[in-house]
Amino acid sequence: MKNKKSSYQGLQSHVRNLPTPAIEVWDNQYADREYQITIEIPEFTCICPKTGLPDFATIKIDYSPAKMCLELKSLKMYIVYYRNVGIFHEHLVNKILDDIVKACGPRWVRVQAGMNPRGGIATTVCAEYKSKK
């Protein structure tokens, strides 16, 4: 059998450099204390890069802030940006994680996307970061 080129090949080769909106932050007045913040976004949408159809998900972000906390309005604008972006679920979660770490440098953060079923298959993707400090 001849090795067939996948139709997915090359679709996400530059996802790490995807220019996303900045996530603003504010000074954490309790940086000396470890605590957890949970943010749930139940109306997330992006585009399936394979079919061009919309994907729907609930995004959950759990994090322990260090010096900075995420500003929610800018986070909302960041999330809305993905509405017209074709991206695989796995890349989506890792890109969000990278951008949150870059924005606020948390002690730790976990990003989870619970994708709505598509073709009878539901997907949940989770990625974590822990500061080395």
Secondary structure, 3 states (H helix, E strand, C coil): CCCCCCCCCCCCCCHHHCCCCCCCEEECCCCCCCCCEEEEEEEEEEECCCCCCEEEEEEEEEEECCCEEECHHHHHHHHHHHHHCECCHHHHHHHHHHHHHHHHCCCEEEEEEEEEEECCEEEEEEEEEECCC
